[in-house]
Amino acid sequence: MDLLIEKIIADFQERDLPSLTLRHQQLPAVPGKIDSIIGMRRTGKTFFIYQIIADILSRGIEKSTVLYINFDDDRLYPLTAADLHRVTDVYHRLYPENKNRLCHFFFDEIQNIQGWERFVRRLIDTENVQIALTGSSAKLLSHEIATTLRGRSIATEIFPFSFTEVLSHEGIVIDASPRPGAKQRALLQNRFRNFLTAGGFPEVQNIAAPLRIRILQEYVDVVILRDVVERYKIGNIQPLRAMIRHLLSAPATMFSVNKFYNDLKSHGISCGKNTLHELFDHLCDAYLLYPVSIYSRSQRAKRVNPRKVYAIDSGLAHAFAHSPTAGWGHLLENVVFMELRRRNLAIEYYRTKNGFEVDFITTSHDGTLMLIQVSARLADPDTRYREIRALSDAMEETGIPHGTILTLDDEEIIETRHGDVNILPAWLWMLKKSGKV
C-alpha cells in the first residue's frame, strides 16, 4: 500500500493541473480550521480544488508542499481509517523538509473512508497544515461536518456555474463599459436563454440538447440511488421518484406535502405523510432542491403556509419539463433564486395583506431587506399591473423604498407612490451584481 500511495503522490507532483473555468468563489482558509467543500454531485468540487491549488502555486509556493489525494481512486481500495496515517507518513518520507513547513492537504471524496474524521482532527491539531475536504453531499453534509469535526470546519458550497461563469467558460468577454452595446446585448440575450434551459452543470456545457437531457436525468438517478435510497435504506422508491418528477417539472411553485399525499393516493400510490416529509428533507439535504418559506415573524405562519421549492439548476428542471417550450417564467425565477442563493442571502417569499405575492424578499448579513419580483414578460397589461401592484403593496407594508422586477428583456424605471421600481433584464442584473458591467 505504501508504494501505491507513493506513486499517487508522485503522479500528482509530476502532472500539470488541468485547464479550468475559474469559479467566483474562494476558500476562507482560516488557520486552525478545516475547509469543507460541499455541494451536489457533478457541480465541480474537484476542479474547484485544482483552482485553489493553482492559486497557491501562483503565489510562489512550492508544489511539494501540496498533497492531493482522491479517495475515489479504486486503487486505494480497501484503505481504512486505520491506514490513513500511511498517506501522511509516505508524504513526509518523500518530503522530510516539509515536516515543519506549512503544507496544504486536499482530501477529495474522503467520505469513502469510514471513520476519516478522527484522522483529520488529529492532523489539524498536531501538524502545521491547512486542510480542505470535498465529498458527495450524501456523506459530507454541512450539519454532519459541524457534528463530526466539532466546530473545527468552515463549509464552502459549490453550485453549478452561474450565468457569468458560463460566459467565462465559453470565452465570452464582457466589455467593461456601463452598458453592453447592441451587438453584445443580442449575444447576451441569446446566451441567457440558452442558460435557462441548459443550466450550469460544467459537464453538459455545449452538449446537444438530447444528450444533455439524458446526462442531467442520470445525475438525478445517482442522487436518488446513492444519496437517498442507499443512505437512508429506502425500500419503496415509487413515491420518491414521483416527488422528484413533480418538483423538478414545476420549479418555483408552492408545494404542500398534504396535497401531494392526496395526489399520490388518488393515483393508487401508498405512502405515509411522515415518510413524504422525510423524503422531501432527504432531497433538500442532497442539494437537489431548496425550500423557501413565507416571510413572517410567526413560526406558526411559516409552518402552516406552503413552501415554494426551487431546483439547484434550471437545466435539471428543463430536463424534467413536460413540454420543452413551456415554463420560461418558472425557469427564470429558478435562475434568479440560485443567484440570490450564491450570494448567501436569507430568502423568503412575501404575501401582502391583500393576498398578492412577491417572489423574493431577501435579508443580507447586515439586515438590509430587498424585494424582487420575477416575470418573463410585462407586455400584457394585466400581467404588468399585477406584478407592479404586488411589489408596490409590499413596499408600503415593509417600508422598503425600492423594488425590482427581473424580466427577460424589459427595462425601465417606474415611480410609484411607495417608491421606485426598477425593471431590468435578469441577465443585466446578474452582470451588474457581479461587477461585469
C-alpha positions as a LaTeX table, in Angstrom:
\begin{tabular}{lrrr}
\hline
Residue & $x$ (\AA) & $y$ (\AA) & $z$ (\AA) \\
\hline
Met1 & 0.00 & 0.00 & 0.00 \\
Asp2 & 2.84 & 2.43 & 0.80 \\
Leu3 & 4.30 & 2.01 & $-2.68$ \\
Leu4 & 0.92 & 2.72 & $-4.24$ \\
Ile5 & 0.43 & 5.86 & $-2.14$ \\
Glu6 & 3.94 & 6.99 & $-3.07$ \\
Lys7 & 3.09 & 6.54 & $-6.76$ \\
Ile8 & $-0.17$ & 8.51 & $-6.42$ \\
Ile9 & 1.64 & 11.37 & $-4.67$ \\
Ala10 & 4.44 & 11.38 & $-7.25$ \\
Asp11 & 1.96 & 11.32 & $-10.14$ \\
Phe12 & 0.25 & 14.45 & $-8.82$ \\
Gln13 & 3.58 & 16.24 & $-8.35$ \\
Glu14 & 4.63 & 15.45 & $-11.96$ \\
Arg15 & 1.47 & 16.24 & $-13.89$ \\
Asp16 & 0.19 & 19.66 & $-14.82$ \\
Leu17 & $-3.07$ & 20.92 & $-13.38$ \\
Pro18 & $-5.97$ & 20.69 & $-15.85$ \\
Ser19 & $-7.27$ & 23.81 & $-17.56$ \\
Leu20 & $-10.38$ & 25.08 & $-15.86$ \\
Thr21 & $-13.00$ & 27.79 & $-15.70$ \\
Leu22 & $-12.45$ & 29.99 & $-12.67$ \\
Arg23 & $-15.27$ & 29.86 & $-10.16$ \\
His24 & $-16.35$ & 33.06 & $-8.42$ \\
Gln25 & $-15.63$ & 31.52 & $-5.05$ \\
Gln26 & $-12.78$ & 31.39 & $-2.57$ \\
Leu27 & $-11.92$ & 29.30 & 0.45 \\
Pro28 & $-11.78$ & 31.12 & 3.80 \\
Ala29 & $-8.51$ & 29.25 & 4.68 \\
Val30 & $-8.68$ & 30.28 & 8.34 \\
Pro31 & $-5.69$ & 28.95 & 10.32 \\
Gly32 & $-6.72$ & 26.08 & 12.55 \\
Lys33 & $-9.97$ & 25.49 & 10.62 \\
Ile34 & $-10.72$ & 22.75 & 8.10 \\
Asp35 & $-12.24$ & 23.87 & 4.79 \\
Ser36 & $-15.08$ & 21.58 & 3.73 \\
Ile37 & $-16.23$ & 21.93 & 0.13 \\
Ile38 & $-19.78$ & 20.67 & $-0.21$ \\
Gly39 & $-22.49$ & 20.53 & $-2.84$ \\
Met40 & $-24.45$ & 18.28 & $-5.15$ \\
Arg41 & $-22.63$ & 15.75 & $-7.26$ \\
Arg42 & $-21.09$ & 16.93 & $-10.57$ \\
Thr43 & $-21.05$ & 20.61 & $-9.62$ \\
Gly44 & $-17.27$ & 20.82 & $-9.98$ \\
Lys45 & $-15.89$ & 20.40 & $-6.46$ \\
Thr46 & $-12.72$ & 18.61 & $-7.64$ \\
Phe47 & $-11.94$ & 21.27 & $-10.22$ \\
Phe48 & $-12.51$ & 23.89 & $-7.56$ \\
Ile49 & $-9.73$ & 22.18 & $-5.59$ \\
Tyr50 & $-7.49$ & 22.45 & $-8.66$ \\
Gln51 & $-8.34$ & 26.17 & $-8.81$ \\
Ile52 & $-7.28$ & 26.62 & $-5.17$ \\
Ile53 & $-4.06$ & 24.67 & $-5.78$ \\
Ala54 & $-3.30$ & 26.80 & $-8.85$ \\
Asp55 & $-3.80$ & 29.92 & $-6.76$ \\
Ile56 & $-1.39$ & 28.58 & $-4.13$ \\
Leu57 & 1.25 & 27.85 & $-6.75$ \\
Ser58 & 0.78 & 31.29 & $-8.34$ \\
Arg59 & 1.95 & 32.82 & $-5.07$ \\
Gly60 & 5.32 & 31.13 & $-5.48$ \\
Ile61 & 4.63 & 28.33 & $-3.00$ \\
Glu62 & 6.42 & 25.09 & $-3.87$ \\
Lys63 & 4.22 & 22.35 & $-5.24$ \\
Ser64 & 5.92 & 19.84 & $-2.94$ \\
Thr65 & 4.05 & 21.46 & $-0.02$ \\
Val66 & 0.74 & 20.45 & $-1.64$ \\
Leu67 & $-0.67$ & 16.97 & $-1.04$ \\
Tyr68 & $-3.69$ & 15.93 & $-3.09$ \\
Ile69 & $-5.36$ & 12.53 & $-2.69$ \\
Asn70 & $-8.58$ & 11.45 & $-4.38$ \\
Phe71 & $-10.09$ & 8.73 & $-2.22$ \\
Asp72 & $-12.44$ & 7.80 & $-5.05$ \\
Asp73 & $-9.39$ & 6.17 & $-6.71$ \\
Asp74 & $-10.21$ & 2.46 & $-6.89$ \\
Arg75 & $-6.52$ & 1.62 & $-6.46$ \\
Leu76 & $-6.79$ & 2.72 & $-2.83$ \\
Tyr77 & $-9.42$ & 0.11 & $-2.03$ \\
Pro78 & $-9.64$ & $-1.29$ & 0.66 \\
Leu79 & $-7.97$ & 1.61 & 2.52 \\
Thr80 & $-9.45$ & 2.01 & 6.00 \\
Ala81 & $-9.37$ & 4.74 & 8.64 \\
Ala82 & $-6.61$ & 2.81 & 10.41 \\
Asp83 & $-4.50$ & 3.08 & 7.25 \\
Leu84 & $-4.95$ & 6.80 & 6.68 \\
His85 & $-1.80$ & 7.67 & 8.61 \\
Arg86 & 0.12 & 5.96 & 5.81 \\
Val87 & $-0.79$ & 8.80 & 3.45 \\
Thr88 & 0.95 & 11.44 & 5.56 \\
Asp89 & 3.77 & 9.07 & 6.59 \\
Val90 & 4.64 & 8.40 & 2.96 \\
Tyr91 & 4.33 & 12.09 & 2.10 \\
His92 & 6.78 & 13.12 & 4.84 \\
Arg93 & 9.22 & 10.37 & 3.81 \\
Leu94 & 9.18 & 11.82 & 0.30 \\
Tyr95 & 9.49 & 15.42 & 1.51 \\
Pro96 & 11.04 & 15.40 & 5.02 \\
Glu97 & 11.96 & 19.07 & 4.65 \\
Asn98 & 8.24 & 19.91 & 4.77 \\
Lys99 & 7.68 & 18.44 & 8.21 \\
Asn100 & 7.97 & 21.85 & 9.88 \\
Arg101 & 6.67 & 23.94 & 6.98 \\
Leu102 & 3.09 & 24.95 & 6.31 \\
Cys103 & 1.63 & 22.32 & 3.99 \\
His104 & $-1.66$ & 22.25 & 2.11 \\
Phe105 & $-3.54$ & 18.93 & 2.22 \\
Phe106 & $-6.50$ & 18.30 & $-0.11$ \\
Phe107 & $-8.56$ & 15.15 & 0.50 \\
Asp108 & $-11.09$ & 14.56 & $-2.26$ \\
Glu109 & $-14.12$ & 12.29 & $-1.64$ \\
Ile110 & $-12.76$ & 11.41 & 1.80 \\
Gln111 & $-16.19$ & 10.24 & 2.92 \\
Asn112 & $-15.39$ & 6.96 & 1.15 \\
Ile113 & $-13.22$ & 6.07 & 4.16 \\
Gln114 & $-15.44$ & 5.29 & 7.12 \\
Gly115 & $-14.13$ & 6.91 & 10.29 \\
Trp116 & $-11.99$ & 9.54 & 8.49 \\
Glu117 & $-12.97$ & 12.27 & 10.97 \\
Arg118 & $-10.52$ & 11.34 & 13.72 \\
Phe119 & $-7.62$ & 11.27 & 11.28 \\
Val120 & $-8.42$ & 14.77 & 10.02 \\
Arg121 & $-8.94$ & 16.15 & 13.52 \\
Arg122 & $-5.58$ & 14.74 & 14.61 \\
Leu123 & $-3.83$ & 16.35 & 11.63 \\
Ile124 & $-5.29$ & 19.80 & 12.25 \\
Asp125 & $-4.37$ & 19.55 & 15.94 \\
Thr126 & $-0.82$ & 18.25 & 15.58 \\
Glu127 & 0.51 & 19.26 & 12.15 \\
Asn128 & 1.32 & 22.59 & 10.51 \\
Val129 & $-1.28$ & 22.13 & 7.77 \\
Gln130 & $-4.17$ & 23.77 & 6.01 \\
Ile131 & $-6.73$ & 21.08 & 5.16 \\
Ala132 & $-9.52$ & 21.14 & 2.58 \\
Leu133 & $-12.02$ & 18.30 & 2.15 \\
Thr134 & $-14.58$ & 17.54 & $-0.50$ \\
Gly135 & $-17.23$ & 14.90 & $-0.52$ \\
Ser136 & $-20.53$ & 13.95 & $-2.03$ \\
Ser137 & $-23.50$ & 15.51 & $-0.34$ \\
Ala138 & $-24.54$ & 12.00 & 0.72 \\
Lys139 & $-21.96$ & 11.80 & 3.48 \\
Leu140 & $-20.45$ & 15.25 & 3.85 \\
Leu141 & $-23.38$ & 17.48 & 4.69 \\
Ser142 & $-22.80$ & 20.77 & 6.47 \\
His143 & $-24.70$ & 19.78 & 9.61 \\
Glu144 & $-22.80$ & 16.48 & 9.79 \\
Ile145 & $-19.49$ & 18.28 & 9.41 \\
Ala146 & $-20.38$ & 20.56 & 12.31 \\
Thr147 & $-21.01$ & 17.48 & 14.45 \\
Thr148 & $-18.16$ & 15.20 & 13.43 \\
Leu149 & $-15.46$ & 17.87 & 13.26 \\
Arg150 & $-16.72$ & 19.61 & 16.42 \\
Gly151 & $-16.81$ & 23.13 & 15.12 \\
Arg152 & $-13.38$ & 22.97 & 13.51 \\
Ser153 & $-14.56$ & 23.36 & 9.94 \\
Ile154 & $-15.91$ & 26.06 & 7.63 \\
Ala155 & $-18.20$ & 24.95 & 4.81 \\
Thr156 & $-17.98$ & 26.38 & 1.29 \\
Glu157 & $-20.83$ & 25.50 & $-1.07$ \\
Ile158 & $-20.18$ & 24.82 & $-4.75$ \\
Phe159 & $-23.12$ & 25.20 & $-7.13$ \\
Pro160 & $-23.39$ & 24.67 & $-10.89$ \\
Phe161 & $-21.98$ & 27.52 & $-13.00$ \\
Ser162 & $-23.67$ & 30.89 & $-12.65$ \\
Phe163 & $-24.52$ & 32.82 & $-15.81$ \\
Thr164 & $-21.32$ & 34.85 & $-15.58$ \\
Glu165 & $-19.30$ & 31.66 & $-15.07$ \\
Val166 & $-20.94$ & 30.13 & $-18.15$ \\
Leu167 & $-19.90$ & 33.19 & $-20.14$ \\
Ser168 & $-16.33$ & 32.76 & $-18.88$ \\
His169 & $-16.44$ & 29.07 & $-19.74$ \\
Glu170 & $-17.45$ & 29.96 & $-23.31$ \\
Gly171 & $-14.73$ & 32.59 & $-23.55$ \\
Ile172 & $-17.20$ & 35.47 & $-23.86$ \\
Val173 & $-15.60$ & 38.67 & $-22.60$ \\
Ile174 & $-17.90$ & 41.40 & $-21.35$ \\
Asp175 & $-16.91$ & 44.98 & $-22.13$ \\
Ala176 & $-16.14$ & 46.99 & $-19.01$ \\
Ser177 & $-18.47$ & 49.77 & $-20.15$ \\
Pro178 & $-21.55$ & 50.73 & $-18.10$ \\
Arg179 & $-23.86$ & 49.05 & $-20.62$ \\
Pro180 & $-23.40$ & 46.43 & $-23.35$ \\
Gly181 & $-23.73$ & 47.72 & $-26.90$ \\
Ala182 & $-26.39$ & 46.44 & $-29.31$ \\
Lys183 & $-24.23$ & 43.60 & $-30.71$ \\
Gln184 & $-23.12$ & 42.34 & $-27.31$ \\
Arg185 & $-26.61$ & 42.77 & $-25.89$ \\
Ala186 & $-28.02$ & 40.47 & $-28.58$ \\
Leu187 & $-25.32$ & 37.90 & $-27.80$ \\
Leu188 & $-26.03$ & 38.05 & $-24.07$ \\
Gln189 & $-29.77$ & 37.70 & $-24.61$ \\
Asn190 & $-29.16$ & 34.61 & $-26.71$ \\
Arg191 & $-26.74$ & 33.05 & $-24.24$ \\
Phe192 & $-29.04$ & 33.76 & $-21.30$ \\
Arg193 & $-31.98$ & 31.99 & $-22.94$ \\
Asn194 & $-29.72$ & 29.04 & $-23.57$ \\
Phe195 & $-28.61$ & 29.17 & $-19.93$ \\
Leu196 & $-32.22$ & 28.97 & $-18.77$ \\
Thr197 & $-32.69$ & 25.61 & $-20.48$ \\
Ala198 & $-29.16$ & 24.17 & $-20.41$ \\
Gly199 & $-28.29$ & 25.17 & $-16.86$ \\
Gly200 & $-24.85$ & 25.39 & $-15.36$ \\
Phe201 & $-23.54$ & 21.89 & $-14.71$ \\
Pro202 & $-19.97$ & 22.03 & $-16.07$ \\
Glu203 & $-20.01$ & 18.67 & $-17.85$ \\
Val204 & $-23.02$ & 19.43 & $-20.06$ \\
Gln205 & $-21.94$ & 22.81 & $-21.37$ \\
Asn206 & $-22.01$ & 22.94 & $-25.18$ \\
Ile207 & $-23.55$ & 19.47 & $-25.44$ \\
Ala208 & $-26.54$ & 18.95 & $-27.76$ \\
Ala209 & $-29.90$ & 19.07 & $-26.01$ \\
Pro210 & $-30.95$ & 15.38 & $-26.32$ \\
Leu211 & $-27.69$ & 14.09 & $-24.83$ \\
Arg212 & $-27.58$ & 16.87 & $-22.26$ \\
Ile213 & $-31.06$ & 15.97 & $-21.02$ \\
Arg214 & $-30.07$ & 12.31 & $-20.68$ \\
Ile215 & $-26.97$ & 13.21 & $-18.68$ \\
Leu216 & $-28.88$ & 15.53 & $-16.36$ \\
Gln217 & $-31.56$ & 12.89 & $-15.78$ \\
Glu218 & $-28.80$ & 10.43 & $-14.89$ \\
Tyr219 & $-27.45$ & 12.94 & $-12.35$ \\
Val220 & $-30.83$ & 12.81 & $-10.63$ \\
Asp221 & $-30.83$ & 9.00 & $-10.75$ \\
Val222 & $-27.48$ & 8.97 & $-8.95$ \\
Val223 & $-28.83$ & 11.33 & $-6.29$ \\
Ile224 & $-31.85$ & 9.06 & $-5.84$ \\
Leu225 & $-29.87$ & 5.84 & $-5.58$ \\
Arg226 & $-26.73$ & 6.89 & $-3.70$ \\
Asp227 & $-27.72$ & 9.97 & $-1.74$ \\
Val228 & $-31.19$ & 8.88 & $-0.68$ \\
Val229 & $-32.04$ & 5.20 & $-1.29$ \\
Glu230 & $-28.72$ & 3.71 & $-0.17$ \\
Arg231 & $-28.08$ & 6.23 & 2.57 \\
Tyr232 & $-31.50$ & 6.05 & 4.22 \\
Lys233 & $-32.32$ & 2.43 & 3.27 \\
Ile234 & $-35.44$ & 3.40 & 1.30 \\
Gly235 & $-37.43$ & 0.35 & 0.23 \\
Asn236 & $-40.30$ & 1.87 & $-1.74$ \\
Ile237 & $-38.84$ & 4.35 & $-4.22$ \\
Gln238 & $-42.01$ & 4.94 & $-6.25$ \\
Pro239 & $-43.18$ & 7.88 & $-4.07$ \\
Leu240 & $-39.63$ & 9.29 & $-4.13$ \\
Arg241 & $-39.48$ & 9.26 & $-7.93$ \\
Ala242 & $-42.98$ & 10.74 & $-8.14$ \\
Met243 & $-41.97$ & 13.57 & $-5.80$ \\
Ile244 & $-38.86$ & 14.37 & $-7.84$ \\
Arg245 & $-40.78$ & 14.39 & $-11.13$ \\
His246 & $-43.43$ & 16.61 & $-9.59$ \\
Leu247 & $-41.00$ & 19.15 & $-8.12$ \\
Leu248 & $-38.49$ & 19.31 & $-10.96$ \\
Ser249 & $-41.15$ & 19.58 & $-13.65$ \\
Ala250 & $-42.67$ & 22.62 & $-11.92$ \\
Pro251 & $-39.91$ & 24.61 & $-10.19$ \\
Ala252 & $-40.67$ & 27.87 & $-8.36$ \\
Thr253 & $-44.14$ & 26.69 & $-7.33$ \\
Met254 & $-45.84$ & 26.06 & $-4.00$ \\
Phe255 & $-45.51$ & 22.59 & $-2.51$ \\
Ser256 & $-47.61$ & 21.04 & 0.23 \\
Val257 & $-46.89$ & 17.53 & 1.49 \\
Asn258 & $-50.57$ & 17.12 & 2.41 \\
Lys259 & $-51.71$ & 17.98 & $-1.11$ \\
Phe260 & $-49.04$ & 15.77 & $-2.66$ \\
Tyr261 & $-50.11$ & 12.92 & $-0.34$ \\
Asn262 & $-53.66$ & 13.21 & $-1.64$ \\
Asp263 & $-52.43$ & 13.30 & $-5.25$ \\
Leu264 & $-50.44$ & 10.09 & $-4.72$ \\
Lys265 & $-53.42$ & 8.47 & $-3.04$ \\
Ser266 & $-55.66$ & 9.32 & $-5.99$ \\
His267 & $-53.15$ & 7.55 & $-8.27$ \\
Gly268 & $-53.08$ & 4.45 & $-6.08$ \\
Ile269 & $-49.59$ & 5.11 & $-4.64$ \\
Ser270 & $-49.39$ & 4.36 & $-0.94$ \\
Cys271 & $-47.04$ & 6.37 & 1.28 \\
Gly272 & $-47.44$ & 7.93 & 4.73 \\
Lys273 & $-47.30$ & 11.69 & 5.24 \\
Asn274 & $-44.40$ & 11.42 & 7.67 \\
Thr275 & $-42.45$ & 9.41 & 5.10 \\
Leu276 & $-43.14$ & 12.07 & 2.45 \\
His277 & $-41.85$ & 14.77 & 4.80 \\
Glu278 & $-38.69$ & 12.69 & 5.32 \\
Leu279 & $-38.20$ & 12.10 & 1.60 \\
Phe280 & $-38.52$ & 15.81 & 0.90 \\
Asp281 & $-35.93$ & 16.61 & 3.59 \\
His282 & $-33.57$ & 13.99 & 2.12 \\
Leu283 & $-33.77$ & 15.62 & $-1.33$ \\
Cys284 & $-33.01$ & 19.02 & 0.18 \\
Asp285 & $-30.07$ & 17.55 & 2.13 \\
Ala286 & $-28.72$ & 16.20 & $-1.15$ \\
Tyr287 & $-28.74$ & 19.76 & $-2.55$ \\
Leu288 & $-31.20$ & 18.82 & $-5.28$ \\
Leu289 & $-33.99$ & 21.08 & $-4.00$ \\
Tyr290 & $-34.30$ & 24.25 & $-1.94$ \\
Pro291 & $-37.46$ & 25.17 & 0.02 \\
Val292 & $-38.43$ & 28.80 & 0.64 \\
Ser293 & $-40.84$ & 29.80 & 3.41 \\
Ile294 & $-43.20$ & 32.74 & 3.69 \\
Tyr295 & $-41.86$ & 35.96 & 5.22 \\
Ser296 & $-43.28$ & 36.23 & 8.72 \\
Arg297 & $-42.17$ & 36.71 & 12.30 \\
Ser298 & $-44.56$ & 33.93 & 13.30 \\
Gln299 & $-43.10$ & 30.44 & 13.23 \\
Arg300 & $-46.63$ & 29.08 & 13.09 \\
Ala301 & $-47.29$ & 31.07 & 9.91 \\
Lys302 & $-44.12$ & 29.59 & 8.40 \\
Arg303 & $-45.30$ & 26.08 & 9.29 \\
Val304 & $-48.89$ & 26.33 & 8.04 \\
Asn305 & $-48.17$ & 28.15 & 4.78 \\
Pro306 & $-46.86$ & 26.07 & 1.87 \\
Arg307 & $-43.24$ & 26.46 & 0.83 \\
Lys308 & $-42.02$ & 27.34 & $-2.65$ \\
Val309 & $-39.50$ & 24.86 & $-3.99$ \\
Tyr310 & $-36.60$ & 25.55 & $-6.37$ \\
Ala311 & $-34.22$ & 23.19 & $-8.16$ \\
Ile312 & $-30.46$ & 23.53 & $-7.84$ \\
Asp313 & $-30.26$ & 24.11 & $-11.59$ \\
Ser314 & $-32.68$ & 25.29 & $-14.26$ \\
Gly315 & $-31.17$ & 22.74 & $-16.65$ \\
Leu316 & $-32.31$ & 19.91 & $-14.37$ \\
Ala317 & $-35.79$ & 21.42 & $-14.22$ \\
His318 & $-35.89$ & 21.72 & $-18.01$ \\
Ala319 & $-34.75$ & 18.10 & $-18.35$ \\
Phe320 & $-37.88$ & 17.00 & $-16.45$ \\
Ala321 & $-40.30$ & 19.51 & $-18.01$ \\
His322 & $-43.45$ & 18.13 & $-19.58$ \\
Ser323 & $-43.04$ & 20.46 & $-22.56$ \\
Pro324 & $-39.69$ & 21.64 & $-23.95$ \\
Thr325 & $-41.06$ & 25.15 & $-24.65$ \\
Ala326 & $-43.15$ & 25.72 & $-21.52$ \\
Gly327 & $-42.30$ & 27.49 & $-18.30$ \\
Trp328 & $-40.00$ & 30.38 & $-19.22$ \\
Gly329 & $-41.23$ & 32.29 & $-16.20$ \\
His330 & $-40.57$ & 29.41 & $-13.80$ \\
Leu331 & $-37.11$ & 28.78 & $-15.22$ \\
Leu332 & $-36.29$ & 32.48 & $-14.95$ \\
Glu333 & $-37.45$ & 32.60 & $-11.34$ \\
Asn334 & $-35.40$ & 29.49 & $-10.55$ \\
Val335 & $-32.28$ & 31.09 & $-12.04$ \\
Val336 & $-32.84$ & 34.28 & $-10.02$ \\
Phe337 & $-33.30$ & 32.23 & $-6.84$ \\
Met338 & $-29.99$ & 30.41 & $-7.37$ \\
Glu339 & $-28.21$ & 33.73 & $-7.99$ \\
Leu340 & $-29.55$ & 35.02 & $-4.68$ \\
Arg341 & $-28.58$ & 31.74 & $-3.01$ \\
Arg342 & $-24.99$ & 32.10 & $-4.26$ \\
Arg343 & $-24.84$ & 35.48 & $-2.52$ \\
Asn344 & $-25.66$ & 33.89 & 0.86 \\
Leu345 & $-28.83$ & 35.92 & 1.33 \\
Ala346 & $-31.71$ & 34.77 & 3.53 \\
Ile347 & $-34.53$ & 34.21 & 1.02 \\
Glu348 & $-38.29$ & 34.13 & 1.64 \\
Tyr349 & $-41.40$ & 34.96 & $-0.37$ \\
Tyr350 & $-43.80$ & 37.74 & 0.62 \\
Arg351 & $-47.59$ & 37.79 & 0.65 \\
Thr352 & $-49.32$ & 41.15 & 1.04 \\
Lys353 & $-52.37$ & 41.75 & 3.20 \\
Asn354 & $-54.47$ & 41.74 & 0.01 \\
Gly355 & $-53.09$ & 38.33 & $-0.96$ \\
Phe356 & $-50.65$ & 39.44 & $-3.67$ \\
Glu357 & $-47.36$ & 37.58 & $-3.84$ \\
Val358 & $-43.83$ & 38.92 & $-4.28$ \\
Asp359 & $-41.42$ & 36.20 & $-5.33$ \\
Phe360 & $-38.49$ & 37.14 & $-3.08$ \\
Ile361 & $-37.80$ & 39.21 & $-0.01$ \\
Thr362 & $-34.15$ & 38.82 & 0.92 \\
Thr363 & $-32.17$ & 39.74 & 4.00 \\
Ser364 & $-28.44$ & 40.44 & 3.84 \\
His365 & $-25.94$ & 39.88 & 6.66 \\
Asp366 & $-26.33$ & 43.50 & 7.77 \\
Gly367 & $-30.13$ & 43.23 & 7.87 \\
Thr368 & $-30.85$ & 45.06 & 4.61 \\
Leu369 & $-34.13$ & 43.96 & 3.01 \\
Met370 & $-34.73$ & 43.73 & $-0.74$ \\
Leu371 & $-37.91$ & 42.96 & $-2.71$ \\
Ile372 & $-37.62$ & 41.18 & $-6.06$ \\
Gln373 & $-40.37$ & 40.17 & $-8.44$ \\
Val374 & $-39.74$ & 37.92 & $-11.45$ \\
Ser375 & $-41.78$ & 37.94 & $-14.66$ \\
Ala376 & $-40.64$ & 36.72 & $-18.06$ \\
Arg377 & $-42.51$ & 39.49 & $-19.90$ \\
Leu378 & $-44.53$ & 42.57 & $-18.98$ \\
Ala379 & $-46.09$ & 43.21 & $-22.41$ \\
Asp380 & $-49.52$ & 42.04 & $-21.25$ \\
Pro381 & $-51.23$ & 44.95 & $-19.40$ \\
Asp382 & $-52.85$ & 42.66 & $-16.83$ \\
Thr383 & $-49.52$ & 40.97 & $-16.03$ \\
Arg384 & $-47.79$ & 44.33 & $-15.76$ \\
Tyr385 & $-50.46$ & 45.73 & $-13.43$ \\
Arg386 & $-50.45$ & 42.61 & $-11.24$ \\
Glu387 & $-46.67$ & 42.47 & $-10.81$ \\
Ile388 & $-46.26$ & 46.18 & $-10.09$ \\
Arg389 & $-49.21$ & 46.29 & $-7.69$ \\
Ala390 & $-47.90$ & 43.35 & $-5.65$ \\
Leu391 & $-44.47$ & 44.92 & $-5.40$ \\
Ser392 & $-45.87$ & 48.36 & $-4.55$ \\
Asp393 & $-48.11$ & 46.96 & $-1.80$ \\
Ala394 & $-45.16$ & 45.02 & $-0.34$ \\
Met395 & $-43.03$ & 48.17 & $-0.38$ \\
Glu396 & $-45.73$ & 50.03 & 1.53 \\
Glu397 & $-46.14$ & 47.27 & 4.14 \\
Thr398 & $-42.42$ & 46.67 & 4.71 \\
Gly399 & $-41.18$ & 50.24 & 4.34 \\
Ile400 & $-38.65$ & 49.15 & 1.72 \\
Pro401 & $-38.25$ & 52.19 & $-0.61$ \\
His402 & $-37.15$ & 50.30 & $-3.73$ \\
Gly403 & $-38.34$ & 47.25 & $-5.63$ \\
Thr404 & $-37.00$ & 45.25 & $-8.56$ \\
Ile405 & $-38.75$ & 43.34 & $-11.32$ \\
Leu406 & $-36.50$ & 40.99 & $-13.30$ \\
Thr407 & $-37.54$ & 40.01 & $-16.81$ \\
Leu408 & $-36.12$ & 38.50 & $-19.96$ \\
Asp409 & $-35.78$ & 41.78 & $-21.90$ \\
Asp410 & $-37.89$ & 44.61 & $-20.43$ \\
Glu411 & $-36.15$ & 47.60 & $-18.90$ \\
Glu412 & $-37.45$ & 50.84 & $-17.37$ \\
Ile413 & $-37.84$ & 52.68 & $-14.06$ \\
Ile414 & $-41.31$ & 53.30 & $-12.64$ \\
Glu415 & $-42.17$ & 55.75 & $-9.87$ \\
Thr416 & $-44.94$ & 54.55 & $-7.55$ \\
Arg417 & $-46.40$ & 56.30 & $-4.53$ \\
His418 & $-44.41$ & 53.94 & $-2.29$ \\
Gly419 & $-41.05$ & 54.20 & $-4.07$ \\
Asp420 & $-39.35$ & 53.44 & $-7.35$ \\
Val421 & $-39.50$ & 50.09 & $-9.16$ \\
Asn422 & $-36.52$ & 49.15 & $-11.31$ \\
Ile423 & $-37.44$ & 46.84 & $-14.19$ \\
Leu424 & $-34.49$ & 45.26 & $-15.94$ \\
Pro425 & $-33.40$ & 42.04 & $-17.67$ \\
Ala426 & $-32.26$ & 39.34 & $-15.27$ \\
Trp427 & $-29.03$ & 38.80 & $-17.22$ \\
Leu428 & $-28.14$ & 42.51 & $-16.93$ \\
Trp429 & $-28.91$ & 42.43 & $-13.19$ \\
Met430 & $-26.57$ & 39.44 & $-12.80$ \\
Leu431 & $-23.77$ & 41.16 & $-14.71$ \\
Lys432 & $-24.19$ & 44.36 & $-12.68$ \\
Lys433 & $-24.14$ & 42.46 & $-9.38$ \\
Ser434 & $-21.02$ & 40.54 & $-10.40$ \\
Gly435 & $-19.26$ & 43.76 & $-11.39$ \\
Lys436 & $-19.06$ & 42.81 & $-15.08$ \\
Val437 & $-20.84$ & 45.98 & $-16.24$ \\
\hline
\end{tabular}
